[in-house]
Amino acid sequence: MALFFIAGMAYASWGVHVPTVRDKFHLDPAALSLALFVLTGGSIAATLGNAKWIARAGTRKACLVGGVVMSGSLALILIAPTFATMLPVLAAFGAGMATMDVAINAEASAVEQALGRPIMSSLHGMFSIGGMFGAAAGGVALAHGLSSVLHLLLAAAACAGVLALACPAVLPPVPHTDSPHERARSSRWRSPVLWALGAVALIALIAEGAMYDWAAVYMRDIVHSTPAFASAGYAAFTGAMAAGRFAGDAVRARFGAVPLVFASAALACAGMVGALVLPFSVTALIGFAMMGLGLANMMPVLFAAAMRVKGIHAAEGLAHVASIAYVGLLFGPVLIGGVAQATNLSIGLSVVAVCAALVAFIGPRVLKRLGV
């Protein structure tokens, strides 16, 4: 739980300073987009390249290495003297985050199986809580005159401290066979189930990424709410997502993963349609909250399924699905923006409703193939 928390806190601490980076280096929208692309690119490269190493080294070592890279690069982002020198720091931050993400999810899967009950959604809930804490702490620190550089240094130090305390409790490595026969049999690249899970995760993250980037804009430009109330749309989405994750384990234990994914995706679709058809302050907030609840358990359930594909090591299965999913997080907001540019934002965000409907249709079928 502590490791999930600091992962969320670190990412949110960076997110608070996206405008700081823009202002420090006088970036236009294209250059800022490049910075965000480099960060996500580092994450995708790490999930593709580190899976076998994590399987061999074990989650304890991978958590420590990924966490150290994540904390160290977080501290250096605003210290970088030029935009060009900051880009490799952002790539390292993305790689460290992704390495730690795969490791803590693989650890969570092992603990979940040992306990014999679902815990994945609650752990992802801790990531959401860490994100909310990191964003709030950053806002308070900046409001009280703390320098941006010092804030990131303190956030990085806090992450490193928790990492040092928590990593000894992570499970020791399990011996991993890697004979030529085993490699041929268990190649994740030839697993149609993993590709299918990755496709569902990609669609879900297109919707989730769009909500992060466009919820407040929709509240401001379409609903015509005040700036303060516009931020409430984002808060409704993220708050409901955190609450949904803490409730998700009990629902999955009671009804199973397949009904949970279907009902969640249907709820998300209904919420988005409602917010678009009734563009008023209260209805939009309710719709965004339904979106948060609906998307809350998508990644926990899909990641848990990816780590249980027969013949594939848990870390490799997760890395494969995560690398595909991150593409959705990378290009989803761009897709929404392109459709909105050609038409309007309401039509652009209808893509989110379509994505939720696709997950409701495809997701349960893929999970049934796994027997989860």
N, C-alpha and C positions, 0 to 999 in steps of 0.2 A: 504493500500500500504506500509506503514511504517513497519507493522508487517511482511508482506511477505519479505520485504527487509532485515530485521535483521535476519530472519530465514535463508535466503540464505547466508548472511554474516557470521553467526555463523558456519554454516556447512563448508563453504570454509575456514574459519580461522582454523578450526580443520584440514581440508584436507592439508593445507600448512605444517602442522607439523607432518604428518604421518612419513616422513623420520626422523624427530627429535626424535619421540618416538622410532623408530627402533634403532637409534644410542644410545640414552640415556640408553636403557635397553639391548642393544646388542642382538636384536631379530633376529632369523632366519626367513625365509619366513613362516614357519608353525606357529610360535608364533605371528608374525604380522597378519597373517590371522585370528588367534584366537581373537586378539584384535578387528579387523574389524567385525568379526562374533558376538562378544559380543555387540558391538554398535548397529548393525542391529537387533540383538535379543531383545535388550531393546526396540527398536522401535516397533517391532512386538508385544511384550508383552503389551506395553502401548496401542496400537490401539485395541487389543483384550479386555483388562481389563478396559479401561477408558471410553468406549463409552456411557454406561448408565449414568455414573457420569457426563459427559459433557452435556448430554441431560437434566439432572436435574439441574445442577449448572448454565448452560448457558455459552455462548461463552466468555463473559467478564471475568468471574472468571477462566475459563479453560485457556484462553490466558495468564492471569497473572500467574497462578500456573505453567503452562508448561514453560512459558518464564523465570520465576525465576529459575526453576530447570535447564533449558538449560543454562542460563547465569552463574549460580553458578558452575555447573559441568564443563563448558568450562574453567573457571578460574582455576579449580583445576587439570586439566588433567596432566599438566607438573609439578605440585607441588607434586603429589603423589610420595612417596619415592621409591616404588618398583613396579614391574610389576603387582604383585598380588593385590596391593592396587589401582592401576590405573584401573583395569578391572571393578570394581563396579562403578567407576566414569564414565567410558565410557558407561556402561549400563544406568546410570542415565541421561547422556547426550542424548543418543538415545531415552529414554523414554520422556524426556522433549521436545525434538524436535518433536516427534510424537504426543504428547498431544497438543502442540501448533499448529501443522500442521492440525490436525483434527478440532481444534477449529476455526482457521482462515479460513479454507475452508468452514466450516458450516456457519460462519459469511458471507463469500463472497456469498454463495448461497442465504442467506436471503436478502442481499443487492441487489443481481442481480434480484431476484424476485420482490422486492419492486420497483426497477428502471424500470423494464419491458424491459431490454435490457441486452445482454451478457457483462459481465465484467471479467469472471473467467480467461480467457487466459491472459489478461493484468496484472492481479494480480500475476499470475504465472510468467509472464515476469519480475515483480519486484523481485521475488525470484531469477531468473537468473541474473538480474543486481546486486542484493546483493551478489550473489556468485562471480561474476566477480570482484566486488569492493573488497570483502574480500580477494580474492586470490591476487589481485594486491597490496592492502595495505600491506598484509603480506610479499609479495616479496620485496617491497620497504623498509619496516621496517627492515627486516633481512639483506638486502643489505647495510643498513646504520648502522649496528652494534647493533640494538636493541635486547635485549635478548629475547629468545623464550617465557620464562615465562612472561615477562613484556608485550610482544605483546598480548598474550592470555588474560592477565588481562585487558588490555586496550580495547580489542575487547569485552570482557564480560561486562565491564563497559558501553561501548557504547550501547550494546544491552539492558542492564538494564535501561539506561536512556531513550531510545526510547520507551521501554515497558511502563515505568511510564507515559510518555506523551501521548501515543496512546491508552492505555487500557480504560481510561475514556470515549473515544468516541465510544467504541464498544457497540453494542446493549445490553440492559438489558435482563436478563433471561426471557423466556416465560414460564408460568406454564405448566408443563408436566405431563399428566395423566399416572399413572403406576399401574392401577388396575390389578388383576389377569387376567381378561378378556382381557384387553389391551395388557398385556404381551404375552398372548397366541396368540392373533391375529397378533401381529406385530413382532414376533420373526424373527430377520434377518437371523437366522440359517436355517429357512425353506423357504427362498425366493429364488426360482430358478433364478430370474432375477439378484439378487445381486451376486449369485455364477457365473453366466455367465459374468457379468460386471467384476468381480474379475479375472476371467480367461483371459479375453481380456487384462485387465490392467497388469496382470502377464506377458503375452507374450510381451506386449509393453515394459515393464521395463527390460525384459531380453535383448532386443535390446539396450535400452538406457544405461543400466549398462555396457554392453559390449563395447559400444562406449567410455564411460568415461575411461575405464581401458585399452583398446586395440588399440585405434586410433593412439596414438603416437608410440606404438610398431610396428604397421603395417607400418607406414611411415618410421620408421628406418630400420626394418628388411626386408621388402618386397620391398618397393619403393626405399630403400637405399638412403634416403635423409639425409641431414646434421642434427645434433641435433637441431639446431635452426629452421630449416624448419619442422622437425618432430613435434615440438610443435604447428606449424601452423595448422596441421591437427586437433588437439584438439580444437584450437581457432576457426577454421572454423565451427566445429560442434556446439560448445556452443554459438558462436556469432549468427549463423543462427537460433538456437533454441530460443534465446532471441527475435530476430527480428520477427520470426514466431509467437511467443506468443502475441506480441503487435498488430500484424495484425489479429490474429485469431478471436477476438470478432467481428470485422466487417464482416469477411467472414462467421462466424456462423450466424450472424444476417441476412445476405443477402441470404445465400443458405441453412442454416440449419445444424444440427450436423451430420446427416447421410452422406451427400455428402462430408462434411469436413473430416470426419474420413476416408472415402474410398479414397479420393484424396490424403490425407496426407500419408496414409499407402502405397499407390501405388508409391508416390514420394519417400518415404524412401526406398522402395524395389528397385526402379530403380537406386537410388543413390548408394546403397551398391553394387548392381550388377556391375554398371559402374566402381566403385573404384576397384573391384576385377578383372574384366576382363581387365581393362586398368590400370595396376599398375605403373603409372607415376605420378610425383609430382603434376602437374596441374590437371589432371583428378581425382586423389585421393582427392585433396582439394575440387573440385567441387562435387564429390560424397559425401564427408562427410558433406558439406554444405547442400546438398539435404536431407541427413539423418536428420540433425538438424531441417530443416524446416518441414520435414515430421513427426518427433516425437514430435514437439513442442506442439501441441494441444491435444495430446492423453490423458494425465492425466487431464488437465482442463475439457475436454468434458466428460470423463468417471466419474470423481469425481462429476461433476455437475449432471450427470444422476443418480448416486448412491444416491444423496441427494433428489431425487424427486420420489423415489419408494413409491407408495401408501401404507399407513399403517405402514411405518418405519420412525422413527425420523431421521432427516437429519444427525445428528452426528453419529448415529448408522449405517446408510447405508454407510456413507463415511468410518467409521472405518473398517467395514467388507471388503469393496473393497480394502482399503489401506493395510490392514494386509495381504491379499492374494497377492497384487501387490508387497509388500516388499520382499516376498519370491523370486520373479523373480529378484529383484535387488540384493538379497543376493547370489543366486546360478547361475545367468546368467553368470557373468565373469568366475566362476569356470567351468561351462559347456563349454564355449568357449575355456578355457585353456585346458580342458581335450580332446576335439576334436582336438585342435591344436597339443597337445602332441602326440596323436595317428597318426595324419596325417601331416598337416601343418597349418600355421596360416590363409592362404587364405581359406582353407576349413572350418576351425574353424569359421571364420567370415561369411561364407556363412549361418550359422545358423541365423545371424542377418537378412539377406535378407528373409529367410524362415519365421521368426517371423513377419516381416513387411507384407509379403504376407498373412499370417494367419489372421492378424488384418484386412487387407483389405477385406478378405472374411467373417470373423465372426462378426467383430465389427458392421457394418451397420445393420446386421440382429438382433443383440441384441438390438441396439438402437431403431429399428423400433418397437420392442415389447413394448418399453416404450412410443412410440409416441412422441419422442423428435426430 
